[in-house]
Amino acid sequence: MEPDKIATEINMLSVPQKLLLAQDIWDSIAKENESLLMPEWQKNELDKRYKHYKEGNSTLYDWQSVHNELRQRYK
């Protein structure tokens, strides 16, 4: 399929459909390329965040609270 035709088809989708499509695309990439290397800067950031978490210096939120806040913010 040609890129222009794909873009046209995507533009006709609703936002929830686009989100599902994006997730499907990411999932297919992950299945095909499980050996993707993580950039060093990203590994460093994750290590830093995990260290803060282990030290008790992170604020944690349960999924329901985050979900509710996002739904209120983007009504």
N, C-alpha and C positions, 0 to 999 in steps of 0.2 A: 504494500500500500504506500502511496506517495505521502511525504510529510505534510503537504498542504491539505490533502484530503483528511489525514488523521487529525490535524488541527481543527478543521471544520467540524468534524464529528465530535471532537472533545468539546468544542464551544457550544454544542447543542445539548450537552449533558447538564443536569442540575448539579449544584455544589455537592450534595451527598454522593451522587454518582461519580463525580470527579475524584472525591476523596477515596472512594472504594477502588477506582481505577489506579490512582497513585499508589495505594497500598499493594494492589496486585502487581504493579510494575516493580516496586521495591522487593516484594517477595520473590518474584521471578529472577531478579538480579542476584539476590542472596542465594537462591538455590543453584544458580549457574556458577557463582563465583564465591564459594565459601572461603576461599583462601585470600580474600582481599586484605591487603596489609593496612594496618591502622597507622596513620601518620604519627610521627613522634610527638608532635605538639598535642595531638588529641589524647594519646596515651598519658602524657604528662598531666593534662587537665583532668582526666579521669582519676589518675593516681592522687592528685591534689584533693579532689572532691571526696574521694574515698577516705583519705587521711582525715579530712575535716569531719566527716561522718563518724569515723571510729573515735575521734577525740571528743565527740559530742558538740561540735561547733556548727552543726548544720540544722536548719529548721526543716522538719519533715511535715508533709501534708498527706492526708489520706486521699485516695482517689476520688471519693465521693465529694469531698470539699472542693477539690480542684475542678471537678466536673461541674458542680453547681455554680462555682464562681465564673467559669468560662461561659456557661449557658446564660447567666445573667448579664455578663459583659457584652455578649454578641447576639442578643435577641434580635 
